[in-house]
Amino acid sequence: MAKFGEGTGDPSQLDNPLALEQQVCFALSVAARGVVAVYRPLLEPMGLTHPQYLVMLALWQHAPLSVRELSRLLQLDPGTLSPLLKRLEAIGYLQRERNPADERSLAVTLTARGLALRGEAERIPPAIVERLGMPLDDLRKLHAALTEVIEAAQQASKAAPH
């Protein structure tokens, strides 16, 4: 398979605006699936899927959080987030409670088991770097570039007619 930006080897495809290998969306999609697959064997012993891991990362950093705050941080709509929270609550990593100050707000907090899982999770980032075999500096540059892409896409979505 050709690498992103290499085309198909056919020089006539270099100017083809619809060449699959030239599409940013294709590269992002394949890269995301590939990186998530690298996480999978590290997360499975913890009983987590990658989306659940992202929820736990947010909670380890910011808990307690309202569902609304968590949704904003993860850039997930509440309908997508709710099943993730239910599953994490069922396995004992977090609890959801109505905020006594605002009954409309659901507060998400970590349980002792969820807090303890952080120690195990601290081994994941260095293991990912090792498994990817890329210099840490390259991964930091990639993160910065992707952050710019995210911001540009958000601005484009806001500007686009609905």
C-alpha positions in Angstrom: 0.0 0.0 0.0 1.3 3.5 -0.8 2.1 5.8 2.1 0.1 9.0 2.5 1.2 11.5 -0.1 3.0 9.0 -2.3 0.2 8.4 -4.6 -0.2 5.1 -6.4 3.1 5.2 -8.3 1.2 6.5 -11.3 2.5 10.0 -12.0 -0.9 10.9 -13.5 -2.5 10.5 -10.0 -0.3 13.3 -8.5 -2.7 15.9 -9.9 -5.8 13.9 -9.3 -7.8 15.7 -6.6 -9.7 12.5 -5.7 -6.7 10.2 -5.4 -7.3 8.3 -2.2 -3.7 8.4 -1.0 -3.8 12.2 -1.3 -6.8 12.7 1.0 -6.1 14.1 4.5 -9.3 12.4 5.7 -8.0 9.1 4.6 -4.6 9.5 6.3 -6.3 10.7 9.6 -8.8 7.8 9.5 -6.1 5.1 8.9 -3.8 6.6 11.5 -6.5 6.8 14.1 -7.5 3.2 13.6 -3.9 2.1 13.7 -3.0 4.0 16.8 -6.1 2.8 18.6 -5.1 -0.8 17.7 -1.8 -0.2 19.4 -3.6 0.8 22.6 -6.0 -2.1 22.6 -3.8 -4.8 24.1 -2.6 -2.4 26.8 -6.2 -1.4 27.7 -7.9 -4.8 27.6 -6.3 -6.0 30.9 -7.7 -2.9 32.6 -11.2 -3.6 31.2 -11.2 -0.5 29.1 -11.9 0.4 25.5 -10.1 3.4 24.0 -13.1 5.7 24.4 -13.5 4.6 28.0 -9.7 5.3 28.5 -10.2 8.9 27.3 -13.0 9.3 29.8 -10.8 8.0 32.6 -7.9 10.3 31.5 -10.2 13.3 31.7 -11.4 12.2 35.2 -7.9 11.5 36.5 -7.0 15.0 35.5 -10.2 17.0 36.4 -12.6 15.0 38.6 -15.2 15.6 39.7 -16.8 16.8 36.5 -20.4 17.3 35.4 -21.5 15.3 32.4 -21.7 18.6 30.5 -18.0 19.5 31.3 -16.9 16.0 30.5 -18.7 16.1 27.1 -17.0 19.4 26.3 -13.5 18.2 27.3 -13.8 15.0 25.3 -15.7 16.8 22.4 -18.3 14.0 22.5 -22.1 14.6 22.5 -23.9 13.5 25.7 -25.7 10.7 23.8 -22.3 9.1 22.9 -20.8 9.8 26.4 -23.7 8.3 28.4 -23.2 4.6 27.4 -19.4 5.0 28.2 -20.2 6.4 31.6 -22.8 3.6 32.3 -20.3 0.9 31.5 -17.5 2.5 33.6 -20.0 2.8 36.5 -21.0 -0.8 36.1 -17.4 -2.0 36.3 -16.9 0.1 39.4 -14.5 2.9 38.1 -16.8 5.9 38.6 -20.1 7.0 40.0 -22.7 9.4 38.7 -24.8 11.4 41.2 -27.2 14.3 40.9 -25.5 17.5 42.0 -27.3 18.7 45.2 -26.8 22.3 44.2 -28.3 21.7 40.7 -30.5 18.7 40.4 -30.3 19.0 36.5 -26.6 18.4 36.6 -25.0 14.9 36.9 -21.7 14.9 38.7 -19.1 12.2 37.7 -16.6 11.1 40.3 -14.0 8.4 40.5 -14.4 5.5 42.9 -11.4 4.2 44.9 -11.1 1.5 42.3 -11.1 4.1 39.5 -8.5 6.2 41.3 -6.3 3.1 41.9 -6.4 2.3 38.2 -4.4 5.4 37.5 -1.2 3.8 38.7 -1.6 1.0 36.2 -2.5 3.5 33.4 0.7 5.5 34.0 2.5 2.8 32.1 0.5 3.2 29.0 2.0 6.4 27.4 5.6 5.2 27.5 4.5 1.8 26.2 2.7 3.5 23.3 5.8 5.5 22.4 7.9 2.4 22.5 5.5 0.4 20.4 5.2 3.1 17.8 8.9 3.3 17.6 8.8 7.0 16.8 10.9 9.7 18.5 9.0 11.5 21.2 9.8 14.8 19.6 8.1 13.7 16.3 5.0 12.6 18.3 4.9 16.0 20.0 5.1 17.8 16.6 2.4 15.5 15.3 0.2 16.3 18.3 0.7 20.0 17.7 -0.1 19.7 14.0 -3.3 17.6 14.8 -4.4 20.2 17.3 -4.1 22.8 14.6 -6.2 20.6 12.3 -8.8 20.1 15.0 -9.1 23.9 15.5 -9.3 24.5 11.7 -12.0 21.9 11.3 -14.0 23.4 14.2 -13.7 26.9 12.6 -14.7 25.5 9.2 -17.7 23.7 10.7 -18.9 27.0 12.4 -18.5 28.9 9.1 -20.1 26.4 6.9 -23.8 26.9 6.0 -26.0 24.2 7.6 
